[in-house]
Amino acid sequence: MKMRKKRAVLAGLAAVCLIGMTGSLAAGCGKKDAVSEKTGQEHLTGESKDSVVVTMPKTSEPEAGFDPAYGWGAGEHTHEPLIQSTLTTTTKDLQIGKDLAVDYKVSEDGLTWTVTIRDDVTFTDGEKLTAEDVAFTYNHCRDESTVADFTMLKEARALDETTVEFSMTKPYSIWSYTMAVVGIMPKHAYDENYGQNPIGSGRYQLKQWDRGQQMIFEANPDYYGEAPKIKTVTVLFMEEDAALAAVLAGQADVAHTAASYSDQEIEGYHLMAVHTVDNRGFNLPCSEEETRDGVVYGNAFTADVNVRRAINIGIDREEMIEHVLNGYGTEAYSVCDQMPWYNEKSAVSYDPEQAEQLLDEAGWKMAEDGIRRKDGEKAAFTLLFNNGDSVRQALAEDTANQLAKLGIEVTVEGVGWDTAYDRAQSDPMIWGWGAHTPMELYNIYHTMGDAKTAQYSPYANASVDSYMDQALAASSETESYELWKKAQWDGTTGITQEGDIPWIWLCNIDHLYFVRDGLQVAEQKIHPHGHGWSIVNNVDQWSWNVEN
């Protein structure tokens, strides 16, 4: 166990509590439309042992509601949809399990997936769920999705009541991971209002939604699986200071929090840290500068692979985690740390002396002002971060401070998402990634279409592309893992330290929660990017210690 550095938190907890209670939490002190009288009051008195109140960031509220085509289940890098059934699931070790599916098979050419589903499932309106509903849902996502890629799906077709066939435009070995996050909707009850009034067949059903404040879910009494232990789940949407206030007021059972609040000792609560693949890192444009269609691509300094390698081993990730995250995080070396398809060759050791040697060999010599120069040019770049994200800003500033010791001048700049994507084509930027699917690798490193470069930062490697293409064409998701690993490093080329190193990964941020004593939160599988819905993926398995 690492020693956690003590950091100052916002002064005046009473003030924080007051601020929080003037917003969403105010309802917990009397307004029934924001925190239900039932859940709020029963938890205060300890009478309820089958309900929980959970806080999430305001950004977790699905703007478009519960339609899987527009974000539900596909947002936050793939959480489980909760109110809808899925064909498959991901297990604790991120292998594929089954939900609606009782069996599935793939044709030898990888272009046809045939799935057999249960015949004992009904929607909450009493209508039977059939393969027609599955086909309808997937074709709808193919045609309408604004948040997930369904271009690999040609058509979904019901062969009979319990068999659905997916025809693919190209082999896609990890389709089983897609099937784990797409919630099945009823064809007979779908209309333009479905997102706000969803009908599903999952563990819970939506009973109340007060926009900007809360959602209340109740257990589905006709659920085909094991009956949920927790019958009522209330989700409150609030910022971290308000979530802390909710805990101080005893109005939440599980509340998300930040590392800056992790030193708080609150009577009746304990801090729970969940390991994640919610990583932070920054791109290093790999090409020389050029302007196309008014956008600058490439960076003269980071185009040098030895510069990129020097930066990668010149950052003390452990120190950064202690300094920025209070110790609540793990070192990151890849976008897929701890995943079954992670290549251990991605890991490096902090080695500032070797970093300096690489810079020297690349011609970047230390000047009297402590900044390296080559041919009269400074060893310098701008490191962007998203405005309003204090953690990304702190990581950017810590990176700048560390690289200054190597003689690299880093200017930190906050930007909005309206300009960030174009700016990141030439300036490194702090990003957040991490998902329960190898497609995260593909989306970051694979060249995209006619651009012949990766989507988020100038980079191209034909061998890396080929391995990922082969991985998608593999006969199963498990057989694809070795190919995803080779895309990272095959002994000769790849995206690791000895390869092209087009991205620098810093840390995986632990997801922190204050949990009421007596509540047994079920073991969590590693969380993806997004400090929101993942915590309630298995809320049906939570329980209260009745002695507390």
C-alpha positions in Angstrom: 0.0 0.0 0.0 1.4 3.3 -1.0 1.6 6.2 1.4 -1.1 8.7 0.5 0.1 12.3 0.5 -2.2 14.6 2.4 -3.6 17.4 0.4 -5.6 20.4 1.4 -9.2 20.2 0.6 -11.7 23.1 0.2 -11.9 25.0 3.4 -15.1 25.2 5.4 -17.1 22.0 5.0 -20.1 23.7 6.3 -19.9 26.1 3.4 -19.5 23.3 1.0 -22.5 21.6 2.4 -24.5 24.8 2.1 -23.4 25.3 -1.5 -24.3 21.7 -2.4 -27.7 22.0 -0.7 -28.7 25.0 -2.7 -28.5 22.9 -5.8 -29.7 19.3 -6.4 -29.3 18.4 -2.8 -31.8 20.9 -1.6 -34.5 18.4 -2.3 -33.0 16.2 0.3 -33.8 18.8 2.8 -37.5 19.1 1.9 -38.2 19.3 -1.8 -39.7 16.0 -2.8 -39.1 16.5 -6.6 -35.3 16.1 -6.3 -34.7 13.3 -3.8 -37.7 11.0 -3.2 -39.2 11.2 0.3 -39.1 7.4 0.4 -35.4 6.9 -0.3 -34.1 10.0 1.5 -36.0 9.6 4.7 -35.7 5.8 5.0 -31.9 5.9 4.7 -31.7 8.7 7.3 -33.5 6.5 9.7 -31.8 3.2 8.6 -35.2 1.6 7.9 -34.7 0.7 4.3 -32.5 -2.3 3.5 -33.4 -2.9 -0.1 -32.7 0.6 -1.7 -29.7 2.8 -2.3 -29.1 6.4 -3.2 -26.1 6.9 -5.6 -24.6 10.1 -6.8 -23.1 10.6 -10.3 -21.6 13.6 -12.1 -24.0 15.8 -14.0 -22.4 14.7 -17.2 -23.7 11.1 -16.6 -27.3 12.1 -17.2 -28.2 10.8 -20.7 -29.3 13.9 -22.6 -31.1 11.8 -25.2 -32.5 9.3 -22.7 -32.4 5.6 -22.9 -32.2 4.9 -26.6 -29.0 2.8 -27.3 -28.6 4.6 -30.6 -28.0 7.9 -28.9 -25.8 7.0 -26.1 -27.4 4.9 -23.4 -25.2 1.9 -22.8 -22.7 3.1 -25.4 -21.6 6.3 -23.6 -18.9 6.5 -21.0 -17.0 3.9 -23.0 -19.6 1.1 -22.7 -21.5 0.7 -19.4 -24.2 -1.9 -19.1 -27.7 -0.5 -20.0 -29.3 -1.7 -16.7 -33.0 -1.3 -17.8 -32.6 -3.4 -21.0 -31.3 -6.8 -21.6 -28.2 -7.4 -23.8 -27.2 -10.4 -25.8 -23.9 -11.0 -24.0 -22.1 -9.6 -21.0 -18.5 -9.0 -19.9 -17.4 -11.0 -16.9 -15.2 -9.7 -14.1 -12.1 -10.8 -16.0 -13.5 -9.2 -19.2 -14.3 -12.4 -21.0 -17.7 -12.9 -22.7 -20.7 -14.2 -20.8 -24.3 -14.6 -21.9 -27.5 -12.7 -21.0 -30.2 -13.1 -23.6 -28.0 -15.3 -25.7 -27.9 -19.0 -25.0 -25.6 -19.7 -27.9 -23.8 -17.9 -30.8 -21.6 -18.9 -33.6 -19.6 -17.3 -36.4 -19.2 -18.4 -40.0 -15.7 -19.3 -41.2 -15.4 -16.1 -43.2 -16.4 -14.0 -40.2 -19.3 -12.4 -42.1 -22.2 -14.1 -40.4 -23.0 -14.2 -36.7 -26.0 -16.4 -35.6 -27.3 -15.9 -32.1 -29.9 -18.0 -30.3 -31.8 -16.2 -27.5 -33.9 -17.3 -24.6 -37.6 -17.9 -25.1 -38.8 -16.9 -21.6 -38.2 -13.1 -21.6 -40.9 -10.5 -21.6 -40.8 -6.7 -21.7 -42.2 -4.8 -18.8 -45.3 -4.1 -20.8 -46.0 -7.9 -20.8 -45.1 -8.5 -24.5 -42.7 -11.3 -25.3 -39.1 -10.4 -26.4 -38.2 -12.2 -29.7 -35.5 -12.1 -32.3 -37.5 -9.5 -34.2 -36.9 -7.1 -31.3 -33.2 -7.9 -31.5 -33.0 -7.3 -35.2 -35.0 -4.1 -35.0 -32.7 -2.7 -32.2 -29.5 -3.4 -34.1 -30.8 -2.1 -37.5 -32.0 1.0 -35.7 -28.5 1.5 -34.2 -26.9 0.9 -37.6 -29.1 3.6 -39.2 -29.3 6.1 -36.4 -26.3 5.8 -34.0 -24.5 9.0 -33.2 -22.2 7.7 -30.5 -21.0 4.2 -31.6 -19.7 2.7 -34.8 -22.1 0.2 -36.5 -20.6 0.4 -40.0 -19.5 -3.2 -39.7 -23.2 -4.3 -39.6 -24.8 -4.9 -42.9 -28.1 -6.2 -41.6 -29.7 -8.0 -38.6 -32.5 -10.5 -39.5 -34.8 -12.6 -37.4 -34.8 -16.2 -38.7 -37.4 -17.3 -36.2 -38.6 -16.2 -32.8 -35.4 -17.2 -31.0 -32.7 -16.9 -33.7 -31.2 -13.7 -35.1 -28.6 -13.5 -37.8 -26.1 -10.6 -38.2 -24.7 -10.1 -41.7 -21.5 -8.1 -41.5 -19.8 -5.8 -44.0 -16.4 -7.1 -42.9 -15.1 -9.6 -40.4 -15.4 -8.3 -36.9 -14.2 -10.8 -34.3 -15.0 -8.5 -31.3 -18.7 -8.2 -32.2 -19.4 -10.1 -28.9 -18.2 -7.0 -27.0 -20.7 -4.8 -28.9 -23.5 -7.3 -28.1 -22.6 -6.8 -24.4 -23.7 -3.1 -24.4 -26.6 -2.7 -26.8 -29.8 -2.8 -24.9 -32.7 -4.5 -26.7 -35.8 -2.4 -27.3 -39.3 -3.5 -28.1 -40.2 -3.1 -31.8 -43.9 -2.8 -31.0 -43.4 0.0 -28.5 -40.7 2.1 -30.1 -41.5 5.7 -31.1 -39.8 9.1 -30.9 -40.5 9.2 -27.2 -38.8 6.0 -26.3 -35.7 7.6 -24.9 -37.8 9.4 -22.3 -40.2 6.5 -21.5 -38.2 3.4 -22.1 -39.6 -0.2 -22.0 -37.1 -2.9 -21.4 -36.6 -6.4 -20.0 -33.6 -5.9 -17.8 -33.1 -6.0 -14.0 -34.7 -2.6 -13.4 -37.3 -0.3 -14.9 -37.3 3.5 -14.9 -40.0 4.8 -12.5 -39.1 8.5 -12.3 -36.9 11.0 -14.1 -36.6 14.6 -12.8 -34.3 16.1 -15.4 -31.1 17.7 -14.0 -31.8 16.1 -10.6 -32.5 12.4 -10.3 -33.6 9.1 -11.7 -35.4 6.4 -9.7 -35.2 2.8 -10.9 -37.2 -0.1 -9.4 -36.6 -3.8 -9.7 -38.4 -5.5 -12.6 -40.7 -8.0 -10.9 -40.8 -10.2 -14.0 -37.0 -10.3 -14.6 -36.0 -13.7 -15.9 -32.7 -13.9 -14.0 -32.0 -13.8 -10.3 -34.1 -11.2 -8.5 -32.3 -8.0 -7.6 -31.4 -7.7 -3.9 -31.7 -3.9 -4.2 -35.3 -3.1 -5.1 -35.0 0.7 -5.6 -32.0 2.7 -7.0 -32.0 6.4 -6.9 -29.4 8.2 -8.9 -28.6 11.9 -8.0 -26.8 14.0 -10.6 -24.5 16.5 -8.9 -20.9 17.9 -9.0 -18.3 16.6 -6.6 -18.7 19.3 -4.0 -22.5 18.7 -3.9 -21.9 14.9 -3.7 -19.6 15.5 -0.6 -22.4 17.6 0.9 -24.9 14.8 0.3 -22.6 12.4 2.2 -22.1 14.9 5.1 -25.9 15.3 5.3 -26.5 11.5 5.2 -28.5 11.8 2.0 -26.4 9.4 -0.2 -25.3 5.8 0.2 -22.6 5.9 -2.5 -21.2 9.2 -3.7 -18.6 9.7 -6.3 -15.7 11.9 -5.2 -12.3 13.2 -6.3 -8.8 12.5 -5.0 -8.7 16.0 -3.5 -11.5 14.9 -1.1 -10.0 11.5 -0.3 -8.5 12.5 3.0 -12.0 13.3 4.5 -13.0 11.1 7.3 -16.8 11.1 7.5 -18.6 9.3 10.3 -20.7 6.4 9.0 -18.8 6.2 5.7 -15.7 4.7 4.2 -13.7 5.4 1.1 -13.8 2.8 -1.7 -11.3 2.9 -4.6 -12.1 1.0 -7.8 -9.3 0.3 -10.2 -9.8 1.4 -13.8 -8.6 1.5 -17.3 -9.8 5.1 -17.2 -6.4 6.4 -18.5 -5.0 9.9 -19.1 -2.3 10.5 -21.6 -1.2 12.8 -24.4 -0.6 12.3 -28.1 2.7 13.2 -29.8 2.2 14.1 -33.5 4.6 12.0 -35.4 4.9 13.9 -38.7 6.6 17.1 -39.7 4.4 20.2 -39.9 2.1 20.8 -42.8 -1.2 22.7 -43.4 -4.1 21.1 -45.0 -7.5 22.7 -45.4 -6.6 25.3 -42.9 -5.6 22.8 -40.2 -1.9 22.3 -39.1 -0.8 18.7 -38.9 2.4 17.5 -37.3 5.0 19.0 -35.0 8.6 19.6 -35.8 9.8 18.7 -32.3 7.7 15.6 -31.6 8.2 14.2 -35.1 11.6 12.9 -33.9 11.0 9.3 -32.5 13.9 9.7 -30.1 12.2 12.8 -28.6 9.1 10.8 -28.1 11.0 8.0 -26.5 12.8 10.4 -24.2 9.6 11.9 -23.1 8.1 8.5 -22.4 10.9 7.4 -20.0 11.5 10.9 -18.7 8.2 11.1 -16.8 8.0 9.7 -13.2 4.5 8.3 -13.3 4.5 7.2 -9.7 5.5 10.7 -8.5 2.8 12.1 -10.7 0.1 9.8 -9.2 1.1 10.7 -5.6 1.3 14.4 -6.4 -1.8 14.8 -8.5 -4.1 11.9 -7.5 -3.2 11.5 -3.8 -1.9 8.1 -4.7 -5.3 6.9 -6.1 -4.2 5.6 -9.5 -1.9 3.2 -11.3 0.8 3.9 -13.8 -0.4 3.8 -17.4 1.7 2.6 -20.4 -1.1 1.7 -22.8 -4.7 2.5 -23.6 -5.5 -1.1 -22.7 -3.6 -1.6 -19.4 -4.8 -4.8 -17.5 -7.0 -5.8 -20.4 -6.7 -9.4 -21.9 -5.2 -7.9 -25.1 -2.5 -5.7 -23.3 1.1 -6.3 -24.3 3.4 -6.1 -21.3 6.2 -4.8 -23.6 4.4 -1.4 -23.3 5.7 -0.9 -19.7 8.8 1.2 -19.2 10.9 2.3 -16.2 11.5 5.9 -15.3 15.0 6.7 -16.6 15.8 10.4 -16.8 19.5 9.7 -17.6 18.6 7.6 -20.6 16.1 10.3 -21.6 18.8 12.9 -21.6 21.1 10.7 -23.6 18.3 10.2 -26.2 17.8 13.9 -26.5 21.6 14.5 -26.8 21.8 11.9 -29.5 19.0 13.5 -31.4 20.9 16.8 -31.4 19.0 18.6 -28.8 21.7 20.1 -26.6 21.2 21.8 -23.3 21.6 25.6 -23.4 22.6 28.0 -20.6 19.0 28.8 -19.9 18.1 25.2 -19.2 16.2 24.7 -22.5 17.6 22.4 -25.2 18.1 23.7 -28.7 18.8 22.2 -32.1 19.7 24.4 -35.1 18.5 27.4 -33.2 15.1 25.9 -32.4 13.9 25.3 -28.8 12.9 21.9 -27.5 9.4 23.1 -26.8 5.7 22.3 -27.4 2.3 23.4 -26.1 0.4 20.8 -24.1 -3.4 21.3 -24.3 -6.0 20.2 -21.8 -9.8 20.5 -21.8 -11.0 23.7 -20.0 -12.7 23.0 -16.7 -11.0 19.6 -16.1 -8.9 20.3 -13.0 -7.3 16.8 -13.0 -6.2 17.1 -16.7 -4.9 20.5 -16.0 -2.9 19.3 -13.0 -1.5 16.4 -15.0 -0.5 18.8 -17.8 1.3 21.1 -15.3 3.0 18.2 -13.6 4.2 16.9 -17.0 5.5 20.4 -17.9 7.4 20.6 -14.5 8.9 17.1 -15.1 10.0 17.7 -18.7 11.5 21.0 -17.7 14.2 19.0 -15.8 15.1 17.4 -19.2 15.4 20.7 -20.9 12.0 20.6 -22.6 9.9 23.8 -22.4 6.2 22.9 -22.2 3.5 25.6 -22.3 0.2 24.5 -20.8 -3.0 25.8 -22.4 -6.7 25.1 -21.7 -9.0 24.8 -24.8 -12.6 23.9 -25.5 -13.7 20.8 -27.4 -14.8 23.1 -30.3 -11.1 23.6 -31.2 -9.4 20.8 -29.4 -9.6 18.1 -32.1 -8.0 20.4 -34.8 -5.4 21.7 -32.4 -4.4 18.2 -31.3 -3.3 17.5 -34.8 -0.2 19.6 -34.1 -0.1 20.2 -30.4 -0.1 17.3 -27.8 -3.2 17.2 -25.7 -4.2 15.4 -22.5 -6.9 12.9 -23.3 -9.1 10.4 -21.4 -9.6 6.9 -22.8 -10.3 3.4 -21.7 -12.9 0.8 -22.7 -13.8 -2.9 -22.3 -13.0 -3.5 -26.0 -9.9 -3.7 -28.1 -11.5 -1.2 -30.5 -10.0 1.5 -28.3 -6.6 0.6 -29.8 -8.1 0.7 -33.3 -9.8 4.0 -32.9 -6.6 5.7 -31.6 -3.8 4.1 -33.7 -5.4 2.8 -37.0 -5.2 5.0 -40.1 -8.6 6.2 -41.1 -9.9 6.2 -44.6 -8.5 8.5 -47.2 -6.7 10.5 -44.6 -4.0 7.8 -44.3 -3.4 8.9 -40.7 -4.8 8.1 -37.3 -7.9 10.0 -36.3 -6.8 12.0 -33.3 -3.1 12.6 -34.0 -0.9 12.3 -37.1 0.4 8.7 -37.1 0.6 5.8 -39.5 2.2 2.4 -39.4 1.1 -0.2 -42.0 2.2 -3.1 -39.9 0.2 -1.9 -36.9 -2.8 -1.5 -39.2 -2.3 -5.0 -40.6 -2.3 -6.6 -37.2 -5.4 -4.8 -36.1 -7.2 -5.8 -39.4 -6.1 -9.4 -38.8 -7.4 -9.2 -35.3 -10.8 -8.1 -36.5 -10.8 -11.0 -39.0 -9.9 -13.6 -36.4 -12.3 -16.5 -35.8 -13.1 -15.4 -32.2 -12.4 -12.6 -29.7 -10.0 -14.7 -27.7 -8.0 -15.6 -30.9 -7.7 -11.9 -31.7 -5.9 -11.1 -28.5 -2.5 -12.1 -29.7 -2.9 -10.0 -32.8 -3.9 -7.0 -30.8 -0.8 -7.5 -28.7 1.4 -7.7 -31.9 -0.1 -4.4 -33.0 1.4 -2.9 -29.9 4.8 -4.6 -30.4 5.8 -7.6 -32.5 9.5 -7.6 -31.7 10.3 -5.3 -34.5 7.7 -2.5 -34.8 4.7 -1.2 -33.0 3.5 1.6 -30.7 5.6 0.9 -27.6 8.9 2.5 -26.4 11.0 0.5 -28.8 8.6 1.3 -31.6 6.9 4.5 -32.7 5.6 5.6 -29.3 3.0 8.1 -30.8 1.2 8.5 -27.4 2.4 8.9 -23.8 0.2 7.3 -21.2 0.5 8.7 -17.7 -2.0 7.1 -15.3 -5.2 5.1 -14.8 -7.4 7.1 -12.4 -9.0 5.2 -9.5 -12.7 5.9 -9.3 -13.4 7.0 -5.7 -16.6 6.7 -3.7 -17.8 7.4 -0.2 -19.8 4.3 0.8 -22.2 4.2 3.8 -21.1 1.7 6.4 -23.2 -1.5 6.2 -23.7 -1.4 2.5 -22.0 -4.3 0.7 -21.0 -3.1 -2.7 -20.5 -6.1 -5.0 -17.0 -6.7 -6.4 -16.5 -4.4 -9.3 -14.9 -5.3 -12.6 -12.3 -2.8 -13.7 -14.1 0.5 -14.6 -13.7 2.0 -18.1 -13.4 5.7 -18.8 -16.2 7.7 -17.2 -16.9 8.1 -13.5 -20.6 7.4 -13.7 -22.9 4.4 -14.6 -20.2 1.7 -14.3 -20.6 1.7 -10.5 -24.2 0.4 -10.7 -23.5 -2.3 -13.3 -24.0 -4.9 -10.6 -26.2 -2.9 -8.2 -28.7 -5.8 -8.2 -26.1 -7.8 -6.3 -25.4 -5.2 -3.6 -26.8 -5.8 -0.1 -27.2 -4.3 3.3 -25.8 -5.7 6.5 -28.9 -5.8 8.5 -26.9 -5.5 11.7 -25.7 -2.1 10.7 
